[in-house]
């Protein structure tokens, strides 16, 4: 058992200790600002628990290095498998962990299997749970993430909300008003922080972040290019679903070269089916955080099925076309730079064309997306655990 970080004297001789749960690539970007805020605040002790849901270096370890996250106190190494297998392994490991090292609260982020698994275990052990990014709803129960979000919010004690729709959803579902905190978005905290870090790098260091594929796209597009990410099972697991999207990307690339960091599950389907994306869609491996930020922040358009990238592009005003039929992040549509295309290839191509031509507004950064969300979260947790200043 490791000692809590920032441990020190409290009313009973120690500070309340919270355990931060991370397991998958999107989690690390949300945890990093909370770690910084806990370090700056000092009222709470904390430990970092890595479930190992993402275990490839490009999906895990490199993020700890680049985001300045300390090495985890605990690493379960649970790995992949089906949703049920993965969730069960995480639950077993986390149950043993909290039995041996009981925290005063557990903080979970986002909507991955680690979020769901650790919430269930904590609540059965009588440990309060704080959910960061609470209240988001797509209304699509075919999305595993939607099930994870709903179950997590049904059990949580603190709800840290990113946008007004989340507050409305939680109220409608009967969550107690006293536990709902509209704080802004830690993902935006992180992208703002890392963008400043990127700006502070020298030109040579920034150039070194660009891969050969990026350089080829820049050359072909006269300095302009688009970025693609696809990982959602409904889009990439079934070749019949991926083929029309691939056709749209090929058509878009005729006007603007595209750079496509390929998720492992997407690469598997492309390899099995031999789908042709054409010579102007440049494939590369999943990117470290800073290299990917350097790539997409200057793109003419981002085409994605990622939830987090909808928000990050809104934060930096980059045109985004979302290749899904719905979004749990409606503020990116009403205020931000996002457009919802669905999966119809003609609509994808048309919305991309409009973005490339500069025919859509870049939107604005929503209220409280100011880089200070993590501080508000730590303030609420400290007060909730009896550590008011």
MIMI-821043 format. One record per residue (C-alpha): x, y, z. Coordinates in Angstrom, 1 decimal. Example, Ala and Ser with C-alpha at 12.3 -4.5 7.8 and 13.67 -1.06 7.14 Angstrom:
ATOM|east|north|up
ATOM|12.3|-4.5|7.8
ATOM|13.7|-1.1|7.1
//
This chain:
ATOM|east|north|up
ATOM|0.0|0.0|0.0
ATOM|1.5|3.3|-1.0
ATOM|1.1|6.5|1.1
ATOM|-1.4|9.0|-0.2
ATOM|0.1|11.9|-2.1
ATOM|0.0|15.3|-0.3
ATOM|-0.7|13.5|2.9
ATOM|-0.7|15.7|6.0
ATOM|-2.5|16.7|9.2
ATOM|-6.2|17.3|9.2
ATOM|-8.8|17.4|12.0
ATOM|-8.3|13.7|12.7
ATOM|-4.6|13.7|12.0
ATOM|-4.8|13.2|8.3
ATOM|-6.3|14.8|5.2
ATOM|-9.2|13.1|3.5
ATOM|-7.9|10.9|0.7
ATOM|-9.6|10.6|-2.7
ATOM|-8.7|8.0|-5.3
ATOM|-8.7|9.1|-8.9
ATOM|-9.6|6.4|-11.4
ATOM|-8.3|6.4|-15.0
ATOM|-8.1|3.6|-17.5
ATOM|-8.5|4.7|-21.1
ATOM|-7.0|7.4|-23.3
ATOM|-9.8|10.0|-22.8
ATOM|-9.5|9.6|-19.0
ATOM|-5.9|10.7|-18.8
ATOM|-6.6|14.0|-20.4
ATOM|-9.4|14.6|-17.8
ATOM|-7.4|13.5|-14.8
ATOM|-4.3|15.6|-15.5
ATOM|-6.0|19.0|-14.6
ATOM|-7.5|17.5|-11.5
ATOM|-4.1|16.3|-10.4
ATOM|-2.7|19.8|-10.9
ATOM|-5.6|21.3|-9.0
ATOM|-5.2|18.9|-6.1
ATOM|-1.4|19.7|-5.9
ATOM|-2.1|23.4|-5.9
ATOM|-5.0|23.3|-3.4
ATOM|-3.4|21.0|-0.7
ATOM|-6.5|20.2|1.3
ATOM|-6.9|16.6|0.1
ATOM|-4.6|13.7|-0.1
ATOM|-5.0|11.6|-3.3
ATOM|-3.9|8.4|-5.1
ATOM|-4.0|7.6|-8.8
ATOM|-5.5|4.3|-9.8
ATOM|-4.8|3.1|-13.4
ATOM|-7.1|0.2|-14.3
ATOM|-5.1|-0.7|-17.5
ATOM|-8.2|-0.6|-19.7
ATOM|-5.9|0.9|-22.4
ATOM|-2.6|-0.8|-22.3
ATOM|-0.8|0.0|-25.6
ATOM|1.9|2.5|-25.0
ATOM|0.4|4.9|-27.6
ATOM|-2.9|4.7|-25.8
ATOM|-1.6|5.0|-22.2
ATOM|1.9|5.4|-21.0
ATOM|2.9|8.3|-23.4
ATOM|0.0|10.3|-22.0
ATOM|1.3|10.2|-18.5
ATOM|4.7|11.4|-19.8
ATOM|3.3|14.3|-21.9
ATOM|0.5|15.5|-19.6
ATOM|2.8|15.6|-16.6
ATOM|0.7|13.0|-14.7
ATOM|2.7|11.2|-12.0
ATOM|3.1|7.4|-12.3
ATOM|0.0|5.7|-10.9
ATOM|0.0|4.5|-7.4
ATOM|-1.8|1.4|-8.5
ATOM|-1.9|-0.3|-11.9
ATOM|-4.3|-3.2|-12.3
ATOM|-3.3|-4.2|-15.9
ATOM|-6.8|-5.4|-16.7
ATOM|-6.4|-5.2|-20.5
ATOM|-9.0|-5.8|-23.2
ATOM|-11.7|-8.4|-23.9
ATOM|-15.4|-8.0|-24.3
ATOM|-17.3|-5.3|-22.3
ATOM|-18.4|-7.8|-19.7
ATOM|-15.0|-9.4|-19.4
ATOM|-13.2|-6.1|-19.0
ATOM|-15.7|-4.6|-16.6
ATOM|-15.6|-7.8|-14.5
ATOM|-11.8|-7.8|-14.3
ATOM|-11.8|-4.1|-13.3
ATOM|-14.5|-4.7|-10.6
ATOM|-12.6|-7.6|-9.1
ATOM|-9.3|-5.7|-9.0
ATOM|-10.9|-2.5|-7.6
ATOM|-12.8|-4.4|-5.0
ATOM|-9.6|-5.9|-3.6
ATOM|-7.9|-2.5|-3.8
ATOM|-10.5|-0.5|-1.8
ATOM|-10.8|-3.4|0.8
ATOM|-7.1|-3.0|1.5
ATOM|-6.8|0.8|1.0
ATOM|-10.1|2.5|1.6
ATOM|-10.4|6.1|0.3
ATOM|-12.8|8.8|1.6
ATOM|-14.1|9.2|-1.9
ATOM|-13.6|7.9|-5.4
ATOM|-13.4|10.2|-8.5
ATOM|-14.4|8.7|-11.8
ATOM|-14.3|10.6|-15.2
ATOM|-16.1|10.2|-18.5
ATOM|-18.0|7.2|-19.6
ATOM|-15.6|4.2|-20.2
ATOM|-15.9|0.7|-18.7
ATOM|-13.5|1.7|-15.9
ATOM|-15.9|4.5|-14.9
ATOM|-18.8|2.1|-14.6
ATOM|-16.9|-0.7|-12.9
ATOM|-15.3|1.4|-10.2
ATOM|-18.5|3.3|-9.4
ATOM|-20.4|0.1|-8.8
ATOM|-17.6|-1.3|-6.5
ATOM|-17.2|2.0|-4.6
ATOM|-20.9|2.4|-3.9
ATOM|-21.3|-1.2|-2.7
ATOM|-18.4|-0.6|-0.4
ATOM|-20.2|2.5|1.0
ATOM|-17.6|4.9|-0.5
ATOM|-19.0|8.2|-2.0
ATOM|-18.4|8.7|-5.8
ATOM|-17.8|11.9|-7.7
ATOM|-18.5|11.8|-11.4
ATOM|-16.6|14.2|-13.6
ATOM|-18.4|14.9|-16.9
ATOM|-21.8|13.9|-15.4
ATOM|-25.2|14.3|-17.0
ATOM|-24.3|13.9|-20.7
ATOM|-26.9|12.0|-22.7
ATOM|-27.1|11.0|-26.3
ATOM|-30.4|9.2|-26.0
ATOM|-28.9|6.3|-27.9
ATOM|-28.9|3.1|-25.9
ATOM|-26.9|1.2|-28.5
ATOM|-23.9|3.2|-27.4
ATOM|-22.0|1.4|-24.6
ATOM|-20.9|4.8|-23.3
ATOM|-24.6|5.9|-22.8
ATOM|-25.2|2.9|-20.6
ATOM|-22.1|3.6|-18.6
ATOM|-23.1|7.3|-18.1
ATOM|-26.6|6.5|-17.0
ATOM|-25.6|3.8|-14.5
ATOM|-22.7|5.9|-13.1
ATOM|-25.0|8.9|-12.6
ATOM|-27.6|6.8|-10.9
ATOM|-25.1|5.9|-8.2
ATOM|-22.9|9.0|-7.8
ATOM|-22.9|11.5|-5.0
ATOM|-21.2|14.5|-6.7
ATOM|-22.1|15.4|-10.3
ATOM|-19.6|17.7|-12.0
ATOM|-21.2|19.0|-15.1
ATOM|-19.7|20.4|-18.3
ATOM|-22.7|22.1|-20.0
ATOM|-26.3|23.2|-19.2
ATOM|-27.9|20.1|-20.9
ATOM|-26.1|17.9|-18.3
ATOM|-27.8|19.9|-15.4
ATOM|-31.2|19.5|-17.1
ATOM|-30.7|15.8|-17.6
ATOM|-29.7|15.1|-14.0
ATOM|-32.7|17.2|-12.7
ATOM|-35.0|15.3|-14.9
ATOM|-33.6|12.0|-13.6
ATOM|-34.2|13.1|-10.1
ATOM|-30.6|13.6|-8.9
ATOM|-30.4|15.8|-5.8
ATOM|-29.8|19.5|-6.5
ATOM|-27.3|19.7|-3.7
ATOM|-24.9|17.3|-5.5
ATOM|-25.0|19.0|-9.0
ATOM|-22.1|21.3|-9.8
ATOM|-21.9|23.1|-13.1
ATOM|-18.1|23.6|-13.2
ATOM|-17.1|23.7|-16.9
ATOM|-14.9|21.1|-18.5
ATOM|-11.6|19.5|-17.4
ATOM|-11.0|18.4|-21.0
ATOM|-10.9|22.1|-22.0
ATOM|-8.6|22.8|-19.0
ATOM|-6.2|20.3|-20.4
ATOM|-6.3|21.4|-24.0
ATOM|-5.8|25.0|-23.1
ATOM|-2.9|24.1|-20.8
ATOM|-1.3|21.9|-23.4
ATOM|-1.8|24.4|-26.2
ATOM|0.1|26.9|-24.1
ATOM|2.9|24.4|-23.7
ATOM|2.9|23.8|-27.4
ATOM|3.1|27.5|-28.1
ATOM|6.0|27.8|-25.8
ATOM|8.0|25.2|-27.7
ATOM|10.6|26.3|-30.2
ATOM|9.9|26.0|-33.9
ATOM|12.3|23.1|-34.3
ATOM|10.6|21.2|-31.6
ATOM|7.1|21.7|-33.1
ATOM|8.4|20.7|-36.6
ATOM|9.7|17.5|-35.0
ATOM|6.2|16.6|-33.9
ATOM|5.0|16.3|-37.5
ATOM|5.3|12.8|-39.1
ATOM|6.2|12.2|-42.7
ATOM|2.5|11.6|-43.5
ATOM|1.6|15.1|-42.1
ATOM|4.4|16.6|-44.2
ATOM|3.1|14.9|-47.3
ATOM|-0.4|16.2|-46.6
ATOM|0.9|19.7|-46.1
ATOM|2.7|19.6|-49.4
ATOM|-0.3|18.2|-51.3
ATOM|-2.7|20.7|-49.8
ATOM|-0.5|23.8|-50.0
ATOM|-0.3|24.0|-46.3
ATOM|-4.0|23.0|-45.7
ATOM|-5.2|19.6|-44.6
ATOM|-8.0|17.9|-42.7
ATOM|-7.8|15.4|-39.8
ATOM|-9.9|12.2|-39.4
ATOM|-10.5|10.0|-36.3
ATOM|-12.8|7.0|-36.3
ATOM|-13.1|4.4|-33.5
ATOM|-16.8|4.0|-32.6
ATOM|-17.8|0.3|-33.1
ATOM|-21.0|1.2|-34.9
ATOM|-18.9|3.0|-37.5
ATOM|-15.8|0.8|-37.8
ATOM|-16.5|-2.8|-36.8
ATOM|-19.0|-3.6|-39.6
ATOM|-17.5|-3.2|-43.1
ATOM|-20.9|-2.3|-44.4
ATOM|-21.0|0.7|-42.1
ATOM|-17.3|1.7|-42.7
ATOM|-17.4|1.4|-46.5
ATOM|-19.7|4.5|-47.2
ATOM|-17.7|6.6|-44.7
ATOM|-14.5|5.5|-46.4
ATOM|-16.0|6.6|-49.7
ATOM|-16.8|10.0|-48.3
ATOM|-13.3|10.4|-47.0
ATOM|-11.9|9.5|-50.3
ATOM|-14.1|12.1|-52.0
ATOM|-13.2|14.8|-49.5
ATOM|-9.5|14.1|-49.9
ATOM|-9.7|14.9|-53.6
ATOM|-10.2|18.6|-52.5
ATOM|-8.2|18.5|-49.3
ATOM|-5.6|15.9|-48.2
ATOM|-6.6|14.1|-45.0
ATOM|-4.4|12.8|-42.1
ATOM|-5.9|9.8|-40.4
ATOM|-4.4|8.5|-37.1
ATOM|-5.9|5.0|-37.1
ATOM|-7.4|3.4|-34.0
ATOM|-6.3|-0.2|-33.6
ATOM|-9.9|-1.5|-34.1
ATOM|-10.4|0.6|-37.2
ATOM|-7.1|-0.5|-38.7
ATOM|-8.2|-4.1|-38.2
ATOM|-11.3|-3.6|-40.2
ATOM|-9.4|-1.7|-42.9
ATOM|-6.9|-4.6|-43.1
ATOM|-9.6|-7.3|-43.3
ATOM|-11.7|-5.6|-46.0
ATOM|-9.0|-3.9|-48.1
ATOM|-11.2|-0.7|-48.3
ATOM|-9.6|1.9|-50.5
ATOM|-9.2|5.4|-49.0
ATOM|-7.2|6.7|-51.9
ATOM|-3.7|8.2|-52.0
ATOM|-4.6|11.5|-50.4
ATOM|-5.8|10.0|-47.1
ATOM|-2.6|9.5|-45.1
ATOM|-2.7|6.8|-42.4
ATOM|-0.6|6.9|-39.3
ATOM|-0.5|5.2|-35.9
ATOM|-2.4|6.7|-32.9
ATOM|-0.5|9.8|-31.9
ATOM|0.9|11.0|-28.6
ATOM|-1.1|13.9|-27.2
ATOM|1.1|16.8|-28.2
ATOM|1.7|15.5|-31.7
ATOM|-2.0|15.0|-32.2
ATOM|-2.8|18.5|-30.7
ATOM|-0.2|20.0|-33.0
ATOM|-1.9|18.2|-35.9
ATOM|-5.6|19.0|-35.4
ATOM|-5.4|22.5|-33.9
ATOM|-4.3|23.9|-37.3
ATOM|-6.5|21.7|-39.5
ATOM|-9.0|23.2|-41.9
ATOM|-11.6|20.6|-40.7
ATOM|-11.7|17.7|-38.3
ATOM|-13.9|14.7|-39.1
ATOM|-14.5|12.5|-36.1
ATOM|-16.9|10.2|-34.2
ATOM|-15.1|11.1|-30.9
ATOM|-17.0|12.8|-28.1
ATOM|-14.0|14.5|-26.6
ATOM|-12.7|15.9|-29.9
ATOM|-16.1|17.6|-30.5
ATOM|-15.4|19.6|-27.3
ATOM|-11.7|20.2|-27.9
ATOM|-12.3|21.6|-31.4
ATOM|-15.0|23.9|-29.9
ATOM|-12.5|25.0|-27.3
ATOM|-10.0|26.1|-29.9
ATOM|-12.5|27.1|-32.6
ATOM|-11.5|24.4|-35.2
ATOM|-14.3|23.4|-37.6
ATOM|-15.5|19.9|-36.8
ATOM|-17.8|17.4|-38.6
ATOM|-19.1|14.6|-36.4
ATOM|-19.8|11.3|-38.1
ATOM|-22.6|10.2|-35.8
ATOM|-26.4|10.4|-35.8
ATOM|-26.5|12.0|-32.3
ATOM|-24.3|13.8|-29.8
ATOM|-24.4|13.9|-26.0
ATOM|-22.6|17.3|-26.3
ATOM|-25.2|19.6|-27.8
ATOM|-23.4|22.7|-26.7
ATOM|-20.8|22.0|-29.4
ATOM|-23.5|22.4|-32.0
ATOM|-25.4|25.3|-30.6
ATOM|-22.4|27.4|-29.5
ATOM|-19.3|25.7|-30.7
ATOM|-17.7|24.8|-34.0
ATOM|-19.3|21.3|-34.5
ATOM|-21.7|20.1|-37.1
ATOM|-23.6|16.8|-36.9
ATOM|-23.3|14.9|-40.2
ATOM|-24.7|11.4|-39.4
ATOM|-23.2|8.7|-41.5
ATOM|-24.7|9.5|-44.9
ATOM|-21.7|10.0|-47.2
ATOM|-23.2|12.8|-49.2
ATOM|-24.0|14.8|-46.1
ATOM|-20.5|14.2|-44.7
ATOM|-18.9|15.4|-47.9
ATOM|-21.2|18.5|-48.1
ATOM|-20.6|19.6|-44.5
ATOM|-16.8|19.0|-45.0
ATOM|-16.9|21.1|-48.2
ATOM|-18.6|23.9|-46.4
ATOM|-16.1|23.8|-43.5
ATOM|-13.2|23.8|-45.9
ATOM|-14.6|26.7|-47.8
ATOM|-15.1|28.7|-44.6
ATOM|-18.8|28.8|-45.0
ATOM|-19.6|27.9|-41.4
ATOM|-19.0|30.0|-38.3
ATOM|-16.3|28.9|-35.9
ATOM|-18.6|29.4|-32.9
ATOM|-17.4|30.4|-29.5
ATOM|-16.1|28.8|-26.3
ATOM|-19.0|28.1|-24.0
ATOM|-19.3|29.7|-20.5
ATOM|-17.0|28.2|-17.8
ATOM|-14.9|26.5|-20.5
ATOM|-12.2|28.8|-19.1
ATOM|-9.5|26.4|-18.0
ATOM|-10.5|26.5|-14.3
ATOM|-13.0|23.6|-14.0
ATOM|-10.6|21.4|-12.1
ATOM|-10.2|24.0|-9.4
ATOM|-13.9|24.2|-9.0
ATOM|-14.1|20.4|-8.7
ATOM|-11.4|20.3|-6.0
ATOM|-13.1|23.1|-4.1
ATOM|-16.4|21.2|-4.1
ATOM|-14.8|18.0|-3.0
ATOM|-12.8|19.6|-0.2
ATOM|-15.9|21.3|1.2
ATOM|-17.9|18.1|0.8
ATOM|-15.2|16.2|2.7
ATOM|-15.2|18.8|5.5
ATOM|-12.1|20.7|4.4
ATOM|-13.5|24.2|3.9
ATOM|-10.9|26.9|4.0
//
